[in-house]
Amino acid sequence: MNKSFPTQEIGSLKKPEWLLELVKNEGISEEDKSKARNDAAYLNIKTLEDIGLDIIYDGEVRRVEMYEYPVRYIEGFKFAGLVRSWDNKYYKKARCVSRVSYRTDFHLDEFLFVKKNSNRIVKVPVTGPYTLADWSYNEYYNNKEEFVIDLARNVVRPLMMDLVKHGAQVIQIDEPAATTHPAEMRIFTEAINECAKGIDAKITVHACYSGNDYQALVPYANEINTAQFALEFANRDTWQLGTTDDERKGYSVLKALKEYGFKGEIGLGVVDVHVDELEPPELVRDRLLYAAKIFGDPTKIYANPDCGLRTRTRNIAFEKLRRVVQGAQLAREALK
């Protein structure tokens, strides 16, 4: 792995059309569908390796959706119906009707497949307890805090422990809901720390599309037991080249994190997942150099997209990831 500006993906990729058509075909056996998912996962793995990413997964090709998929395997939930999400997609929202508990390691097979078929660092994304609770109806617990902490203690941590037992070394806790309710940041902090107890692996936290520019997160950053925050920045940044504050307006919260004494890693969102326009590698370079200038250590700045790339076509997604790799190399060369 590159020591300066390591490159990584964040999670989801758009599934191949042939796979979507095949799994909907009732005439295809479950065994053949499973083989097809393996083929799609292998294709993603090798494509990400060929692009040159240091840290990879399989594009979450086996998962229906980051919320609905895990909820299927958690005791205590019942699906209530479809809800429209922010990107004009729909997901099945669930009701919590009894105490939540861990039923089975629903990410183990996919992780073992990636581990077997890749020589890169493997990072397993898991949906975090705060988001699982925030996106559900609570009809059982007295309050949201009880709900979130039980999910952390009884579901997410056991899931992570099983993954670690089977060789997982890096686990990314996905928390897109993390900063949507600033008054609940204490609950979020306690939940992540509950997940991390006894976990002998590197833990990273991915939070995206903060309505308050992560200002709610900043005061708690040092209290959260994570090695890295992978955050969204490119979506709000300019497309001008350069490393001044005016040119890198989208990255202003980095200074606040530095001022609060955060000493961990930053997974720096350097390409926007909501547009098809392709960022020049030089723009990626300057975004990375700006972050390194603030934190003073390029080994703590990881290059990644703002979020998963499932809303982009596969060609656009892979090209954006290629720009991440190219820009990171330019940034390394600039520091020589």
RADASUL-V251519 format. One record per residue. N is the residue number from 0. SS is DSSP state (H for helix, E for strand, L for the rest). PHI is phi as a letter, one per 30 degrees, with the letter a starting at -180 (none if undefined). Layout:
BEGIN
n = [N N]
ss = [SS SS]
phi = [PHI PHI]
END
This chain:
BEGIN
n = [0 1 2 3 4 5 6 7 8 9 10 11 12 13 14 15 16 17 18 19 20 21 22 23 24 25 26 27 28 29 30 31 32 33 34 35 36 37 38 39 40 41 42 43 44 45 46 47 48 49 50 51 52 53 54 55 56 57 58 59 60 61 62 63 64 65 66 67 68 69 70 71 72 73 74 75 76 77 78 79 80 81 82 83 84 85 86 87 88 89 90 91 92 93 94 95 96 97 98 99 100 101 102 103 104 105 106 107 108 109 110 111 112 113 114 115 116 117 118 119 120 121 122 123 124 125 126 127 128 129 130 131 132 133 134 135 136 137 138 139 140 141 142 143 144 145 146 147 148 149 150 151 152 153 154 155 156 157 158 159 160 161 162 163 164 165 166 167 168 169 170 171 172 173 174 175 176 177 178 179 180 181 182 183 184 185 186 187 188 189 190 191 192 193 194 195 196 197 198 199 200 201 202 203 204 205 206 207 208 209 210 211 212 213 214 215 216 217 218 219 220 221 222 223 224 225 226 227 228 229 230 231 232 233 234 235 236 237 238 239 240 241 242 243 244 245 246 247 248 249 250 251 252 253 254 255 256 257 258 259 260 261 262 263 264 265 266 267 268 269 270 271 272 273 274 275 276 277 278 279 280 281 282 283 284 285 286 287 288 289 290 291 292 293 294 295 296 297 298 299 300 301 302 303 304 305 306 307 308 309 310 311 312 313 314 315 316 317 318 319 320 321 322 323 324 325 326 327 328 329 330 331 332 333 334 335]
ss = [L L L L L L E E L L L L E L L L H H H H H H H H L L L L L H H H H H H H H H H H H H H H H H H H H H H L L L E E L L L L L L L L L L L H H H H L L E E E E E E E E E E E L L L L L E E E E E E E E E E E E E L L L L L H H H H H H H H H H L L L E E E E E E E L H H H H H H L L E E L L L L L H H H H H H H H H H H H H H H H H H H H H H L L L L E E E E E L L L L L L L H H H H H H H H H H H H H H H L L L L L E E E E E E L L L L L L L H H H H L L H H H L L L L E E E E L L H H H L L L L L L L L L L L L H H H L H H H H H H H L L L L L E E E E E E E L L L L L L L L L H H H H H H H H H H H H H H H L L H H H E E E E E L L L E L L L L H H H H H H H H H H H H H H H H H H H H H L L]
phi = [none d d c h e c a c c l d b d d d e d d d d d d d d d d c d d d d d d d d d d d d d d d d e d d d d d d j d d b b b c i h d c c d a d c d d d d e c c d j c b d c l d b d c d c i c b b d d c c d c a d d a d c a d d c d d d d d d d e d c b c c d c c c d b d d d d d e d d c c d c c b d d a d e e d d d d d d d c b d d e d d d d d d e c j d c b b c d d b d d e c d b e d c d d d e d d d d d d d d d i c c a d c b b c b b h d d c h i d d d e d c e d d d d b d a c c b c b e e c c d c d d k b d d d d c d d c d d e d d d d d d i d c d d b d c d c b d d c b d e c d d e d d e e d d d d d d d d d d i a d d c c c c a d e a d c d d c d d d d e d d d d d d e d d d d d d d d d d c d]
END
